[in-house]
Amino acid sequence: FTTWAIFAIYTVFENLGFLLSHDFIHDNFNHLLLPQHRKDKSLSSSDWYYVYSCRFWCLWNAIEVLKDLKNGVQFNLLCDLVLSYHWSTTTGALDKTSFAIIGFANSFTKFRRLLRQ
């Protein structure tokens, strides 16, 4: 139940970020933002919703990693955890090179797995 609730919250914030960034909703829609983020103009409302969604995605990835510890954690799940953590910070946690390497390795191994199916 917990992972589904986290996924649902993630989805709401992700979709709000999308709707705001594509002008489907006016940019002053900040009702779900924390008070300090409503006042902070360093990011737009849509950017804050994306940050929130990535924080919930990161939490979901962390829970999945903890579940998989007994069976061996999948490489892609670890990559997703690192990338979701990077996106859940306002300035990013990785430098461009590390981000590119992890993102490429994650995408390449997922693509290779799809080709083998």
A tleap script that builds the chain and sets N, CA, C and O, in Angstrom:
source leaprc.protein.ff14SB
mol = sequence {
  NPHE THR THR TRP ALA ILE PHE ALA ILE TYR
  THR VAL PHE GLU ASN LEU GLY PHE LEU LEU
  SER HIE ASP PHE ILE HIE ASP ASN PHE ASN
  HIE LEU LEU LEU PRO GLN HIE ARG LYS ASP
  LYS SER LEU SER SER SER ASP TRP TYR TYR
  VAL TYR SER CYS ARG PHE TRP CYS LEU TRP
  ASN ALA ILE GLU VAL LEU LYS ASP LEU LYS
  ASN GLY VAL GLN PHE ASN LEU LEU CYS ASP
  LEU VAL LEU SER TYR HIE TRP SER THR THR
  THR GLY ALA LEU ASP LYS THR SER PHE ALA
  ILE ILE GLY PHE ALA ASN SER PHE THR LYS
  PHE ARG ARG LEU LEU ARG CGLN
}
set mol.1.N position { 0.823 -1.205 0.000 }
set mol.1.CA position { 0.000 0.000 0.000 }
set mol.1.C position { 0.860 1.260 0.000 }
set mol.1.O position { 0.549 2.233 -0.686 }
set mol.2.N position { 1.937 1.235 0.769 }
set mol.2.CA position { 2.777 2.430 0.886 }
set mol.2.C position { 3.356 2.840 -0.460 }
set mol.2.O position { 3.337 4.020 -0.809 }
set mol.3.N position { 3.867 1.879 -1.215 }
set mol.3.CA position { 4.468 2.238 -2.501 }
set mol.3.C position { 3.421 2.770 -3.475 }
set mol.3.O position { 3.723 3.648 -4.284 }
set mol.4.N position { 2.199 2.254 -3.411 }
set mol.4.CA position { 1.140 2.773 -4.280 }
set mol.4.C position { 0.752 4.195 -3.881 }
set mol.4.O position { 0.501 5.034 -4.746 }
set mol.5.N position { 0.703 4.467 -2.593 }
set mol.5.CA position { 0.382 5.821 -2.132 }
set mol.5.C position { 1.475 6.800 -2.574 }
set mol.5.O position { 1.177 7.901 -3.037 }
set mol.6.N position { 2.727 6.396 -2.429 }
set mol.6.CA position { 3.840 7.251 -2.860 }
set mol.6.C position { 3.765 7.487 -4.366 }
set mol.6.O position { 3.967 8.606 -4.837 }
set mol.7.N position { 3.474 6.424 -5.116 }
set mol.7.CA position { 3.358 6.554 -6.570 }
set mol.7.C position { 2.215 7.494 -6.949 }
set mol.7.O position { 2.351 8.289 -7.879 }
set mol.8.N position { 1.099 7.411 -6.240 }
set mol.8.CA position { -0.035 8.287 -6.527 }
set mol.8.C position { 0.320 9.745 -6.267 }
set mol.8.O position { -0.021 10.619 -7.064 }
set mol.9.N position { 1.000 10.011 -5.162 }
set mol.9.CA position { 1.401 11.380 -4.840 }
set mol.9.C position { 2.409 11.890 -5.873 }
set mol.9.O position { 2.318 13.026 -6.338 }
set mol.10.N position { 3.368 11.033 -6.223 }
set mol.10.CA position { 4.342 11.382 -7.263 }
set mol.10.C position { 3.633 11.784 -8.547 }
set mol.10.O position { 3.972 12.795 -9.162 }
set mol.11.N position { 2.645 10.984 -8.948 }
set mol.11.CA position { 1.928 11.226 -10.199 }
set mol.11.C position { 1.179 12.553 -10.169 }
set mol.11.O position { 1.176 13.281 -11.161 }
set mol.12.N position { 0.554 12.871 -9.058 }
set mol.12.CA position { -0.163 14.145 -8.944 }
set mol.12.C position { 0.801 15.317 -9.126 }
set mol.12.O position { 0.521 16.234 -9.898 }
set mol.13.N position { 1.928 15.292 -8.424 }
set mol.13.CA position { 2.886 16.405 -8.535 }
set mol.13.C position { 3.502 16.479 -9.930 }
set mol.13.O position { 3.688 17.570 -10.468 }
set mol.14.N position { 3.818 15.331 -10.516 }
set mol.14.CA position { 4.394 15.305 -11.868 }
set mol.14.C position { 3.414 15.902 -12.880 }
set mol.14.O position { 3.805 16.693 -13.738 }
set mol.15.N position { 2.157 15.525 -12.774 }
set mol.15.CA position { 1.156 16.044 -13.707 }
set mol.15.C position { 0.872 17.522 -13.482 }
set mol.15.O position { 0.650 18.258 -14.444 }
set mol.16.N position { 0.874 17.969 -12.233 }
set mol.16.CA position { 0.721 19.400 -11.964 }
set mol.16.C position { 1.882 20.191 -12.570 }
set mol.16.O position { 1.677 21.248 -13.166 }
set mol.17.N position { 3.093 19.673 -12.413 }
set mol.17.CA position { 4.255 20.329 -13.012 }
set mol.17.C position { 4.117 20.431 -14.522 }
set mol.17.O position { 4.417 21.470 -15.110 }
set mol.18.N position { 3.663 19.351 -15.148 }
set mol.18.CA position { 3.475 19.354 -16.599 }
set mol.18.C position { 2.408 20.359 -17.016 }
set mol.18.O position { 2.623 21.161 -17.925 }
set mol.19.N position { 1.259 20.313 -16.348 }
set mol.19.CA position { 0.163 21.215 -16.706 }
set mol.19.C position { 0.548 22.683 -16.538 }
set mol.19.O position { 0.169 23.526 -17.350 }
set mol.20.N position { 1.301 22.982 -15.482 }
set mol.20.CA position { 1.751 24.356 -15.264 }
set mol.20.C position { 2.801 24.771 -16.287 }
set mol.20.O position { 2.759 25.890 -16.800 }
set mol.21.N position { 3.730 23.891 -16.584 }
set mol.21.CA position { 4.809 24.253 -17.506 }
set mol.21.C position { 4.331 24.389 -18.941 }
set mol.21.O position { 5.010 25.005 -19.762 }
set mol.22.N position { 3.170 23.824 -19.256 }
set mol.22.CA position { 2.611 23.944 -20.602 }
set mol.22.C position { 1.403 24.877 -20.640 }
set mol.22.O position { 0.624 24.860 -21.593 }
set mol.23.N position { 1.256 25.683 -19.605 }
set mol.23.CA position { 0.224 26.730 -19.528 }
set mol.23.C position { -1.211 26.214 -19.607 }
set mol.23.O position { -2.100 26.929 -20.070 }
set mol.24.N position { -1.443 24.987 -19.162 }
set mol.24.CA position { -2.810 24.496 -19.037 }
set mol.24.C position { -3.447 25.030 -17.750 }
set mol.24.O position { -4.666 25.175 -17.662 }
set mol.25.N position { -2.614 25.316 -16.767 }
set mol.25.CA position { -3.034 25.904 -15.496 }
set mol.25.C position { -2.196 27.162 -15.307 }
set mol.25.O position { -1.019 27.180 -15.666 }
set mol.26.N position { -2.784 28.202 -14.753 }
set mol.26.CA position { -2.056 29.454 -14.527 }
set mol.26.C position { -0.912 29.231 -13.546 }
set mol.26.O position { -1.036 28.447 -12.605 }
set mol.27.N position { 0.194 29.920 -13.771 }
set mol.27.CA position { 1.418 29.713 -12.991 }
set mol.27.C position { 1.270 30.069 -11.518 }
set mol.27.O position { 2.122 29.690 -10.714 }
set mol.28.N position { 0.223 30.779 -11.143 }
set mol.28.CA position { 0.070 31.116 -9.725 }
set mol.28.C position { -0.633 29.993 -8.938 }
set mol.28.O position { -0.984 30.182 -7.773 }
set mol.29.N position { -0.837 28.837 -9.567 }
set mol.29.CA position { -1.414 27.695 -8.859 }
set mol.29.C position { -0.328 27.093 -7.970 }
set mol.29.O position { 0.470 26.266 -8.411 }
set mol.30.N position { -0.317 27.519 -6.724 }
set mol.30.CA position { 0.716 27.056 -5.795 }
set mol.30.C position { 0.095 26.527 -4.507 }
set mol.30.O position { 0.741 26.534 -3.459 }
set mol.31.N position { -1.137 26.074 -4.575 }
set mol.31.CA position { -1.892 25.679 -3.384 }
set mol.31.C position { -1.301 24.469 -2.669 }
set mol.31.O position { -1.498 24.315 -1.464 }
set mol.32.N position { -0.588 23.615 -3.379 }
set mol.32.CA position { -0.021 22.416 -2.756 }
set mol.32.C position { 1.454 22.588 -2.368 }
set mol.32.O position { 2.076 21.662 -1.847 }
set mol.33.N position { 1.998 23.766 -2.624 }
set mol.33.CA position { 3.395 24.019 -2.266 }
set mol.33.C position { 3.512 24.363 -0.786 }
set mol.33.O position { 2.591 24.921 -0.189 }
set mol.34.N position { 4.653 24.024 -0.210 }
set mol.34.CA position { 4.922 24.442 1.158 }
set mol.34.C position { 5.023 25.960 1.206 }
set mol.34.O position { 5.434 26.575 0.221 }
set mol.35.N position { 4.658 26.583 2.329 }
set mol.35.CA position { 4.669 28.053 2.398 }
set mol.35.C position { 6.003 28.679 2.001 }
set mol.35.O position { 6.019 29.702 1.317 }
set mol.36.N position { 7.113 28.090 2.414 }
set mol.36.CA position { 8.410 28.676 2.069 }
set mol.36.C position { 8.690 28.593 0.564 }
set mol.36.O position { 9.437 29.414 0.031 }
set mol.37.N position { 8.102 27.617 -0.119 }
set mol.37.CA position { 8.311 27.504 -1.556 }
set mol.37.C position { 7.371 28.416 -2.335 }
set mol.37.O position { 7.661 28.773 -3.477 }
set mol.38.N position { 6.256 28.792 -1.734 }
set mol.38.CA position { 5.370 29.767 -2.386 }
set mol.38.C position { 6.054 31.120 -2.484 }
set mol.38.O position { 5.884 31.846 -3.464 }
set mol.39.N position { 6.824 31.450 -1.466 }
set mol.39.CA position { 7.508 32.747 -1.424 }
set mol.39.C position { 8.803 32.729 -2.223 }
set mol.39.O position { 9.248 33.770 -2.706 }
set mol.40.N position { 9.409 31.557 -2.367 }
set mol.40.CA position { 10.697 31.419 -3.050 }
set mol.40.C position { 10.483 31.524 -4.561 }
set mol.40.O position { 9.825 30.673 -5.159 }
set mol.41.N position { 11.026 32.544 -5.159 }
set mol.41.CA position { 10.853 32.764 -6.598 }
set mol.41.C position { 12.054 32.277 -7.400 }
set mol.41.O position { 12.158 32.575 -8.590 }
set mol.42.N position { 12.970 31.528 -6.764 }
set mol.42.CA position { 14.107 31.000 -7.515 }
set mol.42.C position { 13.661 29.921 -8.501 }
set mol.42.O position { 14.326 29.681 -9.509 }
set mol.43.N position { 12.533 29.273 -8.208 }
set mol.43.CA position { 11.942 28.295 -9.123 }
set mol.43.C position { 10.478 28.654 -9.340 }
set mol.43.O position { 9.831 29.217 -8.458 }
set mol.44.N position { 9.967 28.328 -10.508 }
set mol.44.CA position { 8.549 28.556 -10.778 }
set mol.44.C position { 7.725 27.498 -10.045 }
set mol.44.O position { 8.269 26.512 -9.548 }
set mol.45.N position { 6.425 27.708 -9.984 }
set mol.45.CA position { 5.549 26.732 -9.338 }
set mol.45.C position { 5.672 25.368 -10.008 }
set mol.45.O position { 5.711 24.340 -9.331 }
set mol.46.N position { 5.734 25.360 -11.340 }
set mol.46.CA position { 5.850 24.076 -12.046 }
set mol.46.C position { 7.157 23.383 -11.684 }
set mol.46.O position { 7.177 22.164 -11.514 }
set mol.47.N position { 8.244 24.134 -11.564 }
set mol.47.CA position { 9.524 23.534 -11.172 }
set mol.47.C position { 9.459 22.945 -9.770 }
set mol.47.O position { 10.004 21.871 -9.519 }
set mol.48.N position { 8.789 23.649 -8.855 }
set mol.48.CA position { 8.662 23.107 -7.494 }
set mol.48.C position { 7.858 21.819 -7.500 }
set mol.48.O position { 8.193 20.879 -6.781 }
set mol.49.N position { 6.787 21.761 -8.312 }
set mol.49.CA position { 6.002 20.521 -8.376 }
set mol.49.C position { 6.844 19.381 -8.958 }
set mol.49.O position { 6.723 18.237 -8.520 }
set mol.50.N position { 7.688 19.686 -9.933 }
set mol.50.CA position { 8.596 18.654 -10.462 }
set mol.50.C position { 9.575 18.189 -9.378 }
set mol.50.O position { 9.843 16.993 -9.257 }
set mol.51.N position { 10.104 19.123 -8.596 }
set mol.51.CA position { 11.011 18.755 -7.502 }
set mol.51.C position { 10.284 17.863 -6.498 }
set mol.51.O position { 10.824 16.847 -6.060 }
set mol.52.N position { 9.068 18.240 -6.137 }
set mol.52.CA position { 8.284 17.418 -5.206 }
set mol.52.C position { 8.058 16.021 -5.770 }
set mol.52.O position { 8.211 15.029 -5.058 }
set mol.53.N position { 7.694 15.943 -7.051 }
set mol.53.CA position { 7.436 14.634 -7.646 }
set mol.53.C position { 8.694 13.779 -7.634 }
set mol.53.O position { 8.624 12.578 -7.374 }
set mol.54.N position { 9.836 14.380 -7.911 }
set mol.54.CA position { 11.090 13.621 -7.902 }
set mol.54.C position { 11.466 13.169 -6.492 }
set mol.54.O position { 12.085 12.119 -6.322 }
set mol.55.N position { 11.100 13.945 -5.496 }
set mol.55.CA position { 11.359 13.525 -4.114 }
set mol.55.C position { 10.533 12.290 -3.767 }
set mol.55.O position { 11.019 11.387 -3.085 }
set mol.56.N position { 9.292 12.250 -4.232 }
set mol.56.CA position { 8.483 11.057 -3.990 }
set mol.56.C position { 8.954 9.885 -4.833 }
set mol.56.O position { 8.890 8.740 -4.384 }
set mol.57.N position { 9.427 10.148 -6.050 }
set mol.57.CA position { 10.000 9.089 -6.884 }
set mol.57.C position { 11.263 8.537 -6.219 }
set mol.57.O position { 11.485 7.326 -6.212 }
set mol.58.N position { 12.077 9.415 -5.667 }
set mol.58.CA position { 13.289 9.002 -4.961 }
set mol.58.C position { 12.932 8.147 -3.750 }
set mol.58.O position { 13.576 7.128 -3.499 }
set mol.59.N position { 11.923 8.549 -3.008 }
set mol.59.CA position { 11.474 7.761 -1.858 }
set mol.59.C position { 11.002 6.389 -2.308 }
set mol.59.O position { 11.336 5.385 -1.680 }
set mol.60.N position { 10.236 6.331 -3.379 }
set mol.60.CA position { 9.765 5.054 -3.915 }
set mol.60.C position { 10.949 4.173 -4.312 }
set mol.60.O position { 10.965 2.980 -4.007 }
set mol.61.N position { 11.948 4.761 -4.995 }
set mol.61.CA position { 13.140 4.003 -5.392 }
set mol.61.C position { 13.892 3.488 -4.171 }
set mol.61.O position { 14.366 2.352 -4.169 }
set mol.62.N position { 14.006 4.309 -3.139 }
set mol.62.CA position { 14.707 3.889 -1.918 }
set mol.62.C position { 13.997 2.700 -1.270 }
set mol.62.O position { 14.647 1.759 -0.815 }
set mol.63.N position { 12.679 2.741 -1.228 }
set mol.63.CA position { 11.920 1.622 -0.654 }
set mol.63.C position { 12.117 0.363 -1.487 }
set mol.63.O position { 12.269 -0.725 -0.933 }
set mol.64.N position { 12.117 0.494 -2.804 }
set mol.64.CA position { 12.324 -0.664 -3.678 }
set mol.64.C position { 13.728 -1.241 -3.513 }
set mol.64.O position { 13.903 -2.460 -3.531 }
set mol.65.N position { 14.732 -0.372 -3.353 }
set mol.65.CA position { 16.099 -0.848 -3.113 }
set mol.65.C position { 16.151 -1.624 -1.799 }
set mol.65.O position { 16.759 -2.693 -1.735 }
set mol.66.N position { 15.529 -1.103 -0.768 }
set mol.66.CA position { 15.518 -1.803 0.525 }
set mol.66.C position { 14.812 -3.154 0.424 }
set mol.66.O position { 15.239 -4.121 1.054 }
set mol.67.N position { 13.745 -3.229 -0.355 }
set mol.67.CA position { 13.049 -4.505 -0.546 }
set mol.67.C position { 13.935 -5.517 -1.265 }
set mol.67.O position { 13.902 -6.709 -0.961 }
set mol.68.N position { 14.727 -5.032 -2.223 }
set mol.68.CA position { 15.552 -5.919 -3.047 }
set mol.68.C position { 16.883 -6.301 -2.416 }
set mol.68.O position { 17.614 -7.119 -2.975 }
set mol.69.N position { 17.211 -5.732 -1.273 }
set mol.69.CA position { 18.516 -6.006 -0.673 }
set mol.69.C position { 18.759 -7.496 -0.445 }
set mol.69.O position { 19.877 -7.977 -0.628 }
set mol.70.N position { 17.731 -8.221 -0.052 }
set mol.70.CA position { 17.916 -9.648 0.236 }
set mol.70.C position { 18.115 -10.468 -1.041 }
set mol.70.O position { 18.725 -11.537 -1.000 }
set mol.71.N position { 17.603 -9.976 -2.175 }
set mol.71.CA position { 17.729 -10.704 -3.439 }
set mol.71.C position { 18.817 -10.149 -4.348 }
set mol.71.O position { 19.073 -10.696 -5.421 }
set mol.72.N position { 19.443 -9.089 -3.934 }
set mol.72.CA position { 20.409 -8.410 -4.791 }
set mol.72.C position { 19.729 -7.287 -5.540 }
set mol.72.O position { 18.755 -7.517 -6.256 }
set mol.73.N position { 20.216 -6.110 -5.387 }
set mol.73.CA position { 19.589 -4.921 -5.969 }
set mol.73.C position { 19.929 -4.841 -7.452 }
set mol.73.O position { 21.073 -5.057 -7.849 }
set mol.74.N position { 18.932 -4.531 -8.256 }
set mol.74.CA position { 19.141 -4.379 -9.688 }
set mol.74.C position { 19.922 -3.102 -9.983 }
set mol.74.O position { 19.729 -2.075 -9.331 }
set mol.75.N position { 20.802 -3.184 -10.972 }
set mol.75.CA position { 21.624 -2.050 -11.375 }
set mol.75.C position { 20.754 -0.843 -11.756 }
set mol.75.O position { 21.021 0.284 -11.339 }
set mol.76.N position { 19.719 -1.101 -12.549 }
set mol.76.CA position { 18.870 0.008 -13.007 }
set mol.76.C position { 18.126 0.677 -11.870 }
set mol.76.O position { 17.892 1.885 -11.906 }
set mol.77.N position { 17.753 -0.088 -10.868 }
set mol.77.CA position { 17.069 0.504 -9.717 }
set mol.77.C position { 18.006 1.431 -8.953 }
set mol.77.O position { 17.592 2.488 -8.477 }
set mol.78.N position { 19.259 1.035 -8.838 }
set mol.78.CA position { 20.239 1.922 -8.192 }
set mol.78.C position { 20.454 3.190 -9.015 }
set mol.78.O position { 20.554 4.286 -8.463 }
set mol.79.N position { 20.524 3.034 -10.332 }
set mol.79.CA position { 20.668 4.211 -11.199 }
set mol.79.C position { 19.465 5.133 -11.049 }
set mol.79.O position { 19.614 6.351 -10.948 }
set mol.80.N position { 18.268 4.544 -11.036 }
set mol.80.CA position { 17.058 5.351 -10.857 }
set mol.80.C position { 17.069 6.083 -9.518 }
set mol.80.O position { 16.636 7.231 -9.433 }
set mol.81.N position { 17.561 5.424 -8.482 }
set mol.81.CA position { 17.644 6.062 -7.169 }
set mol.81.C position { 18.580 7.271 -7.217 }
set mol.81.O position { 18.241 8.344 -6.717 }
set mol.82.N position { 19.746 7.097 -7.813 }
set mol.82.CA position { 20.712 8.199 -7.898 }
set mol.82.C position { 20.159 9.338 -8.756 }
set mol.82.O position { 20.270 10.505 -8.379 }
set mol.83.N position { 19.570 9.013 -9.896 }
set mol.83.CA position { 19.040 10.047 -10.780 }
set mol.83.C position { 17.844 10.759 -10.156 }
set mol.83.O position { 17.720 11.977 -10.283 }
set mol.84.N position { 16.967 10.021 -9.486 }
set mol.84.CA position { 15.822 10.671 -8.847 }
set mol.84.C position { 16.276 11.574 -7.704 }
set mol.84.O position { 15.676 12.620 -7.458 }
set mol.85.N position { 17.340 11.166 -7.006 }
set mol.85.CA position { 17.883 12.046 -5.969 }
set mol.85.C position { 18.446 13.327 -6.603 }
set mol.85.O position { 18.240 14.426 -6.088 }
set mol.86.N position { 19.149 13.170 -7.711 }
set mol.86.CA position { 19.699 14.331 -8.414 }
set mol.86.C position { 18.589 15.315 -8.778 }
set mol.86.O position { 18.726 16.518 -8.556 }
set mol.87.N position { 17.491 14.805 -9.337 }
set mol.87.CA position { 16.395 15.673 -9.771 }
set mol.87.C position { 15.562 16.194 -8.606 }
set mol.87.O position { 14.825 17.168 -8.761 }
set mol.88.N position { 15.670 15.561 -7.449 }
set mol.88.CA position { 14.864 16.010 -6.308 }
set mol.88.C position { 15.494 17.186 -5.566 }
set mol.88.O position { 14.890 17.727 -4.641 }
set mol.89.N position { 16.686 17.579 -5.959 }
set mol.89.CA position { 17.315 18.771 -5.390 }
set mol.89.C position { 17.124 19.929 -6.365 }
set mol.89.O position { 16.996 19.714 -7.570 }
set mol.90.N position { 17.106 21.119 -5.861 }
set mol.90.CA position { 16.831 22.267 -6.736 }
set mol.90.C position { 17.987 22.589 -7.678 }
set mol.90.O position { 17.770 23.176 -8.738 }
set mol.91.N position { 19.201 22.218 -7.312 }
set mol.91.CA position { 20.355 22.525 -8.160 }
set mol.91.C position { 20.996 21.280 -8.753 }
set mol.91.O position { 21.941 21.391 -9.535 }
set mol.92.N position { 20.508 20.109 -8.402 }
set mol.92.CA position { 21.116 18.870 -8.888 }
set mol.92.C position { 22.237 18.426 -7.983 }
set mol.92.O position { 22.990 19.253 -7.468 }
set mol.93.N position { 22.357 17.131 -7.784 }
set mol.93.CA position { 23.358 16.599 -6.864 }
set mol.93.C position { 24.604 16.090 -7.585 }
set mol.93.O position { 25.644 15.884 -6.960 }
set mol.94.N position { 24.500 15.891 -8.885 }
set mol.94.CA position { 25.617 15.337 -9.657 }
set mol.94.C position { 26.202 16.384 -10.592 }
set mol.94.O position { 25.513 17.311 -11.018 }
set mol.95.N position { 27.473 16.222 -10.901 }
set mol.95.CA position { 28.041 17.071 -11.946 }
set mol.95.C position { 27.592 16.511 -13.297 }
set mol.95.O position { 27.073 15.397 -13.360 }
set mol.96.N position { 27.785 17.269 -14.371 }
set mol.96.CA position { 27.274 16.885 -15.687 }
set mol.96.C position { 27.854 15.559 -16.174 }
set mol.96.O position { 27.144 14.756 -16.780 }
set mol.97.N position { 29.120 15.330 -15.917 }
set mol.97.CA position { 29.753 14.100 -16.386 }
set mol.97.C position { 29.184 12.883 -15.669 }
set mol.97.O position { 28.842 11.891 -16.313 }
set mol.98.N position { 29.078 12.945 -14.357 }
set mol.98.CA position { 28.512 11.824 -13.594 }
set mol.98.C position { 27.072 11.567 -14.001 }
set mol.98.O position { 26.658 10.419 -14.164 }
set mol.99.N position { 26.314 12.639 -14.164 }
set mol.99.CA position { 24.921 12.509 -14.581 }
set mol.99.C position { 24.827 11.820 -15.940 }
set mol.99.O position { 23.996 10.934 -16.137 }
set mol.100.N position { 25.680 12.230 -16.872 }
set mol.100.CA position { 25.660 11.653 -18.217 }
set mol.100.C position { 26.049 10.175 -18.195 }
set mol.100.O position { 25.433 9.363 -18.886 }
set mol.101.N position { 27.044 9.828 -17.423 }
set mol.101.CA position { 27.501 8.434 -17.361 }
set mol.101.C position { 26.421 7.541 -16.749 }
set mol.101.O position { 26.105 6.480 -17.287 }
set mol.102.N position { 25.859 7.977 -15.626 }
set mol.102.CA position { 24.826 7.172 -14.960 }
set mol.102.C position { 23.578 7.076 -15.840 }
set mol.102.O position { 22.993 6.002 -15.973 }
set mol.103.N position { 23.176 8.183 -16.431 }
set mol.103.CA position { 22.004 8.176 -17.307 }
set mol.103.C position { 22.198 7.295 -18.522 }
set mol.103.O position { 21.286 6.566 -18.913 }
set mol.104.N position { 23.391 7.354 -19.132 }
set mol.104.CA position { 23.666 6.510 -20.296 }
set mol.104.C position { 23.700 5.042 -19.901 }
set mol.104.O position { 23.096 4.210 -20.578 }
set mol.105.N position { 24.386 4.710 -18.829 }
set mol.105.CA position { 24.474 3.312 -18.388 }
set mol.105.C position { 23.084 2.762 -18.071 }
set mol.105.O position { 22.769 1.624 -18.418 }
set mol.106.N position { 22.269 3.559 -17.423 }
set mol.106.CA position { 20.913 3.142 -17.076 }
set mol.106.C position { 20.095 2.886 -18.346 }
set mol.106.O position { 19.454 1.844 -18.474 }
set mol.107.N position { 20.120 3.828 -19.270 }
set mol.107.CA position { 19.356 3.692 -20.515 }
set mol.107.C position { 19.873 2.538 -21.370 }
set mol.107.O position { 19.088 1.781 -21.941 }
set mol.108.N position { 21.177 2.408 -21.454 }
set mol.108.CA position { 21.770 1.356 -22.288 }
set mol.108.C position { 21.394 -0.027 -21.774 }
set mol.108.O position { 21.021 -0.897 -22.561 }
set mol.109.N position { 21.486 -0.240 -20.466 }
set mol.109.CA position { 21.161 -1.563 -19.934 }
set mol.109.C position { 19.663 -1.856 -20.053 }
set mol.109.O position { 19.283 -3.002 -20.291 }
set mol.110.N position { 18.811 -0.849 -19.894 }
set mol.110.CA position { 17.367 -1.068 -20.086 }
set mol.110.C position { 17.066 -1.393 -21.546 }
set mol.110.O position { 16.266 -2.284 -21.828 }
set mol.111.N position { 17.697 -0.681 -22.471 }
set mol.111.CA position { 17.488 -0.923 -23.892 }
set mol.111.C position { 17.982 -2.312 -24.280 }
set mol.111.O position { 17.310 -3.031 -25.019 }
set mol.112.N position { 19.143 -2.683 -23.787 }
set mol.112.CA position { 19.698 -4.010 -24.087 }
set mol.112.C position { 18.769 -5.116 -23.567 }
set mol.112.O position { 18.575 -6.135 -24.231 }
set mol.113.N position { 18.206 -4.909 -22.391 }
set mol.113.CA position { 17.278 -5.882 -21.840 }
set mol.113.C position { 16.024 -6.009 -22.708 }
set mol.113.O position { 15.507 -7.108 -22.907 }
set mol.114.N position { 15.545 -4.885 -23.218 }
set mol.114.CA position { 14.380 -4.916 -24.107 }
set mol.114.C position { 14.673 -5.670 -25.400 }
set mol.114.O position { 13.814 -6.394 -25.904 }
set mol.115.N position { 15.878 -5.505 -25.940 }
set mol.115.CA position { 16.243 -6.212 -27.163 }
set mol.115.C position { 16.303 -7.724 -26.951 }
set mol.115.O position { 16.028 -8.489 -27.875 }
set mol.116.N position { 16.650 -8.148 -25.774 }
set mol.116.CA position { 16.779 -9.581 -25.477 }
set mol.116.C position { 15.435 -10.266 -25.240 }
set mol.116.O position { 15.365 -11.494 -25.259 }
set mol.117.N position { 14.388 -9.510 -25.022 }
set mol.117.CA position { 13.078 -10.114 -24.749 }
set mol.117.C position { 12.445 -10.684 -25.987 }
set mol.117.O position { 11.342 -11.226 -25.923 }
savepdb mol mol.pdb
quit
